């Protein structure tokens, strides 16, 4: 009993006095031990920024704040290292929970529906930007920073330094989320095999053009065929890798911009307008008017069906047989095992796992045998379209969170995205959010060991990769429809056309319910009249747009490749 009392007393004293020790001594200790030279700010500027946090946090010292994010390396670093540092420096106790991505959205929905404060801030994907803007339950950060949050907004935050701010800005021009981490889906290939003179010679003899990074899907298909079944380094290899199990992760595989790579939707950066990469059309007031071709959408149009059909064909012909029954997490490590020549769709968040010493895809000196490059595009793709997906986990403050708690949580959000800590955080997680971090000399030094990741993020090509845009009015409700519909195509229960017909019809049921309920006011869905593909294509052409496009007679266009090293040089001269 005595031991219990002593322990309890000690805990109470720590709770009462902990904030008294918060301040610049703790900040300097943190900078010494954790940051050092890995910052875009010099030491004097780091200390000035830390002093601002110390002063701004004084009214909230002793508060206990809860925030939540999905479990990835970047957020583990925040939860285990940066949360403690912030608490030590400011006296605000932060509990940073790490849960599954789906669970984050579920908690967010619970708070939005109940009005109860489940968490004080969320790091949720910017894919929800259309949801947050239309439901108006998330605080506009633009308004918050100018008004009630002005006293807790870091004057050195520098919103323009965030490379993903366009992803988190709504059609009203206001910022609703602050990017915390970003990663892209890129083309991955075995640089060593592609540069083997014997392999190059054999490829040229068979296909009549040079082996290189495929610019279009026709070239990707040829390369997949060429490598599949060959023996390299004593192993049978495959020209492609993917996954096909009917599982929620199959949904991300497609909502993460697979259709845009094929060429569905309209031109527009960061997203197509009036038709986006989900095939959802909006009117001039950003009201969703349809998903099916019959209402001017493109979810079941020729470009989308082509995208699904190619996915099915390639997995069957060129990927390991086991891939058909794999989920996202099961398929992820396969390319690093040394039997895959190329992969169209690789998340850069897992770069660290692909450069571990001892892997078959890593040289003895620690440099990778593989490279990242821009994804090839399908036959329906046109210049000016987005070309792939970029995840942007972003800080979101809900209006149901009391002001004082929102302010304290906003201080933490700014701390973990600050210029003081962002270079170090980016070295840990490789999920870049700031231009000043990308420009840091330490990443020039590290670039050779990251397989083209730094070169891509420093290139103009980066702009063609973006998250889900504002055409999607309720991301949680609509996203869950994808894996079920496409799972039917993957299993063979439906053709690609039948699967996409089903998907667009289910999406329109959700749009219809939202329209009837009127919960999103004058920016919610208003379904258009139905017409045929030819009508809507003619309307698009008349307006100078693309979607929905008519079926292309020959979907196997002339294959094009580019030399990887020449491509990187062209970025550096731009």
N, C-alpha and C positions, 0 to 999 in steps of 0.2 A: 504493500500500500504506500509506504514512504517513497519507494522508487517511483511509483506512478504519480504521486503528488509533485515530486521534484521535476519529473518530466513535463507535467502539465504546466507547472509554474514557469519553467524555462521557455516553453512554447508561448505562453502569454507574454512574458517579457520581450521575447523576440518580436512578437506581433506588435507590441506597443512601441518598441524602440527601433525596429528595423528601419523605418523611414528616416529616423534621425541621422543615420549614417549615410544616407543617399546624398550624392553630390559629386563635385569635380574630382575628388580623390579617387572615387570609384570609377569615374569616367576615364581618368588618366591611366588607371590600372588596366582597364578594359582595352584602351588604345595600345598600351604597351604589349599586353599579352596576346591580344587577338588580331589587331588590325595592322600595326606597324606601317610598312610602306604600301600595303595593298589597299589603297584608297585613291580616289581621284582628287582628293583634297590633301594639301600639305598638313603637317602636324598642327600648325597654328589655326588653320581653318577647321580642322577636325575638332580641336578644343573649343573653338568658338561655337560650332554647331552643338557640341555636347552641352555647353553652358546654356544655350538656348533651351534645350530639352530640360535641363535641371530647373531653370526658372519657370518655364511654361507649366511644368508638372506640379509645382508647389501646391496649388489649390486642391490637387487630387491625391496627394501623398497619403498612403494608408488604404486607398481603395483597392478592391480585388476585382479584376476585370477578366472576363472569359471570352476568348476568340477561338475560331475553328478553321481548319483547312484540311484538304486531302493529304494523304501520306505520300510525299515524294521527298527526295533528298534535300531539296531546298527548304521545305517546310520543317523537316526534322532538325535542320541546323537552326532555324528560327526558334523552334520550340525548346530545343535543348540548350542552346548557347545564347542566342540573342534575347530571348525572353528573360532569362536570368540577369543578363547584363542590363537590360532596360529597367528591371525591378531594382537592381542594386543602385543604378544611377538616379532614378526618379522617385523611388519609394512607392511606385504603383505596382502592386503585385499582379503579374500576368499569368494566367493559365491558358496555354496555347494547346488546345486539343487537336490530335491527329486522327482522322477517321477516313473511311472510304469516300470516294468522290460522290457516289450516289447518296450516301448518308448525309453529306454536306448539303446537298440539294433538298433532301427530305427535311432536315432541321430548318433550313431557310423557309421552305414551304409552310412548315408548322407555325413558325413565327409570323409569316405573312397572313396566314389564315386565322390564327388565334389572337394576334395582337400582343401575345405574351413575349417577354424578352428572354428568349432562349439563350442567345449569345449577343455580346456587345458589338461584335463585328465578325464578318465572314470573309474568307478568301474563297470566292466562287468564280467559276469561269466567266469570262466576258461574253460567252455564248448566251448568257442571260440578259444582255443589254436591252434587247427588245422587250423582254418580260418586265424588267425594272422600269423602263421608260413608260410602258403602257399602264402598268398597275399603280404606278406612283406611290409605291410603298418603300422604295429606297430613297435615301436623301440625295438630292442633286449635290454633288461635292462642290460644283461651281458656286452654288448658292450658299452652301455650308461654309466654305472657306471665306466668303465675302461677308458673312453675317455672324450667326451664332458661334461658328467655329473659327472666327478670325483670330482670336487671341491664342488659339492652339494650332495655328497653321504656320509651319516653318517657313520663314522668309527665303530660305535657301532650298526649298523643295524643288523648284525649277521643273514645272510640269512639262515644259517643252523639251526637256532632256529625256522624257519617257518615250521610247520608240513605239509603244503600243497605244498612245493616247487616242488615236483615231478609232481604235477598237472599242473604247469605253465611252465614246461620245455619241449621244443620241441625236436624232434628226432635229431636236430643238437647239442643238449647238452646245448643250451642257454636258459636263463630265459627270458620270454616275458611278464610276468605279476607278480605282487607282491600281494599275498593274503592279503585281508583286513578283511574278515569274512568268517567263514565256519560253515556249519551245515549239519547234516546227516539225512537220512531217516532210522528210526529204528522200530523194533517191540515194540508195547505198549500193556500192559496188566494190568488187575486189580489184583494186588498183594494180596490184601485182600481176594478176592474171591478164588483165586488159592490156598490160604493157609487155607481156611475154611475146617476143618476136615470132616464135613458132605458132602461137595461138592467133596472133594478128594475121599472119600469113594465111593460115587455114580459113579464118573468117572471111578475109578479102576474097579468097578463091571461091568460096561458096556463095557469098552474097553480093559481091561486086562493089562493096564500099568498105570504108575503114571501120574497124571496131573502135568504139569510143562511147562517150556518154550519150545515151539516146535522147534526142530532142523531141521525138514523137513516139506514140505507142507502137507504131509499125516497127520501128527500130528495136524497141524494147522486146517486142514479140520475137523478132529474128534472133536477138541475143539470147533470149530465154530458150529458144529451140536449139541454138548452137551449143550451149553449155550442158543442157539436160542430158544425162546419161554418160557424159564424158568421165574419164578417170584422170584426176589431177592429184598429185602428191599421194598416190595410193588409195584415194577415196573416190567413190562415185559421187558426182556433184549434180546440182540442180540449178536451173537458170532462173528460178523464181521462188519466192516464199510468201505465204499469206496464212490466213486462218479462216475457218468456216463454220465452227460450231454455233448452233442456235443458242445464243447467250447474250445478255445485255451488252457485253463488250463488242459484239458484232455491229451494234448500232453506232458506236463511236467510229468504227472503221469506215462508215459511210457518211454520217453527218459531218465528220471531219474532212469534208470537202472533196471526196472522191469524185462526185459528179462534176464539180467545177473543173477538175483535171481533164475530164472527158470532153468538156465544152458545153455543159448545160448552163442555162441562165444567160444573163446579159453581161456586157462589159461594165466595168466599174471597180475601183479600188477604194476601200477595202472589200466591198461586196458589190455584186451585180445589181443594177437598178434598171427597170422596175422589177425584174425577176432575178432572185438570188440563187445561190448554189444549192439550196434545198428545193428549188423549183417553185417557191412561193412568190406570187406576184403581188405588188402593192400599187395603189393608185397614187395620184399626185400629192395626196395628203398622208402618205405612208400607211394607209389602211390596207391590210391584207384582203385581197379580193378572190384568191383561189390558189389551188395547188395543182389540180389536174389541168391538162391541156384544154379541156372543154371550157375552162374559165380563164384561159390565158396563162396558166401556170406551165411548169416544165418538169414536174416530178415524174410523170409517165411519158414524157416526150421522147423522140428518137435518140437524143444525146444521152439521156438518163438510162434508157434501156440498153444502149450500146455500152455504157459504163458498167452496168451489172453483168452483161453478157461476157465482156472481156474478163472481168473478175472471175467468173465461173470457169471460162475456158482455160485461162492461164493456170488456175489452181489445179485443175484436173490434169492438164498436159505437162506442166513444167515444175510443180512443187512436190515435195515429198508427200507420199500418200497419207501420212499421219496428219498433215496440216488441215485436212478436211474436218477432222474432229477436234481441233485445237481451239482454245480461247486466246484472247489477246496476250494474257500473261504467260501462257504456255508456249506460244509461238515466238515471243520476244527474244529469248536467248539463242534461238536456232542459228541465225546467221553468224554468230560469234564462234560457233562450233567448227567452222571451216569447210562446210559443204555447200554453201550457197554462193552463186556468182553475182547476183544482184537482187535487190528488193526495191520495189517501187515506193514503198510506204513505210518509212522507218522514223520513229519518234526520236528527236534529238535529245530528249530528256534522259535517254538511256546511254548517252555517249560514254559516260564514265564506266559503264559495264562492258563497253566494247573495246576499251583501251587497257584493260587489266593485264599486267605482266603474266606471261605464261599461256595466254590464249592462243589458239592456232591462227588467229587473225592479227596477232601483234608480233612485230619483229623483236629481236633480242635487245635492241637499243631502246625499246619502248615506243617506237613509232608504229602507227597502224599500217597494216597491209591493205586497208580499205580506205575509201573516201566517201564523203557526202557530196552530192551535186544537186542542182535544181531538178525537180521531177519532170519527166516527159509529159507531153500533153496529147490528148486524143484528137481525133479527126474533126470534131465539132468546135474545138477551141480556136479562139481568135485573139490577136493582139489586143491588149487592153482589159482582158479578163484576169481574175485572180487565178493562181495556178496551184494553190495548195493551202493547207490548214496551218494555222499557228495558234496554239493554246495560250491563253493569257489569264492565268489565275489572278484575280483582282479583288482588292479590298472593297467591301460594300458595307455601308452603314444603313440600317433600316430606321424608318421614322418611329417605329414602336420602341426603340431603345431610348431610355431617358437621356436628356441632353448631357448631363455630367458624365454619364457612362460612355456615351458616344464620343465625347471630347477626349476622355482618357484613352479610349481604344484608338482614336485617330492619332494620338501622340505615338502609340506603339506602331501603328501602320506606317507612319512617317519614319520612325526610327529604323525599322527593318528594310526600308527602301531608300534610306538616306544616302547621300554621296559618301559620307564617312564609311559606311559599312558595305556598300553595294559591290565594290570590286572583290572584296574577300568572300562575300556571300556567293557571288557569281563563280568564283574559282571552286567553291564547294559543290554547287548544284548545276553550273553551266546552263542556267536559264536566264538569259539576258533581258534586262528591262531598260537600261540607260545607255544613251550614246556615249556619255563620258566614260562609262565602264568599258564599252567595246573599244574605245580609243586608247585605253590604258596600255602602257608598254609591256606590262606583265603578260598580256594576252598575245602580243606580237611574239614574245619569247615562247609562250606555251603552244602557239598555233600548230607547229609541226607535229605535235602529239595528239591533236584533236581531229585529224582527218578532214579538214576543210570546213569545220564548223565556224571558226572565226572568220575565215574568208567569206563564207556565205553571209554571215550577219553584218559584215562590213560592206557588202556589195549592194548595188541598186536592185538586184533580183529579190532581195528580202521583202520589198514592198508588195510583191504579188502573193505573199502568204499571209492569210488573215483568219481570225476566228469567225464563227457564225455571226451574222449581222442582225440588223434591226428589223428585217422583214418577219422574223420568227416571233410571234406575239406571246407564246407561252412555251418556253423551251422545255420545262419538265414534262408537260403533257404530250408535246409533239415528239420529243426525242425518243421516248419509250416505244413509239410505234415502229421505228425503223428496224430494230433487230428482229422483231416478230415477222415483218413482211419479207425482209431480205433473207431471213433464216429459212423461209419457205422455198426461196429460190435456191439457196445453198444446199438444202437437203434434197432438192429435186421435186418437191411437192408442187411447185409452181414454176412456170417459165419466167424469164426476166420481165417480160411485158405484163404478165398476170400479177407478179409481185409488186411492180410499180403502180399498176392500176389500183391494186388493193391499198397500197400505201397512200396514194394521193387522195383516195376516197375517205380513208380514215382521218387523214389530216384535215380534210374539209369538214368532217363531222365535228371536230374540235373547233374549227373556225366558226362553224354555224352555231354551236353552243355558246361561244363567246359573244357572237353577234346578238343572239337572242337575250343573253343575260345583260348585255350592255355594261359590263363591269369595267371595260376599258375606254368608255366614253367615245369621244369623237376621233380617237386614234385606234380604236378596235376594229376587228374585221367587218367587212361589208361585201358579201359575196357577189360576184359579177354574174351576168347572164351567160348561159352556155351556148357555145358555137363550136364548129369543127376546127381542126388543126390549121387548115388552109386559111380560114378567116383570121385566126389570131396571128398567124405568121405574116399575113398581108398587113395587118394592123401594126405589127412590130416593124416591118420594113418601111412602112409609111412614116413611122415616128423616128426612124433612124436607129432602131434597136434590133435585137437578134431573136430573142426567145418568144415562143418555142420555134426552133428551127425545123425545117422539113428533113426527112430522112435523106442522108447522103447515099448516092447510088453505090459507090465503092468505098467502103469504110477502111480498107487497107490502103492508105495513102503511101506515097513514096517515102521510104525510111530515110531519116536524117540522123547523123551522129556528129559529135564535136569532140575534139581532143580536150581532155580535162585540164591539162596544164595551160593550154591556150585560152581556155575559158576563164581560168583564174586570173591570167594576165590581163584579159580584157576588162575584168572588173576593176583591177588596180589602176588602169589608165582612164577609167570613167570619172 
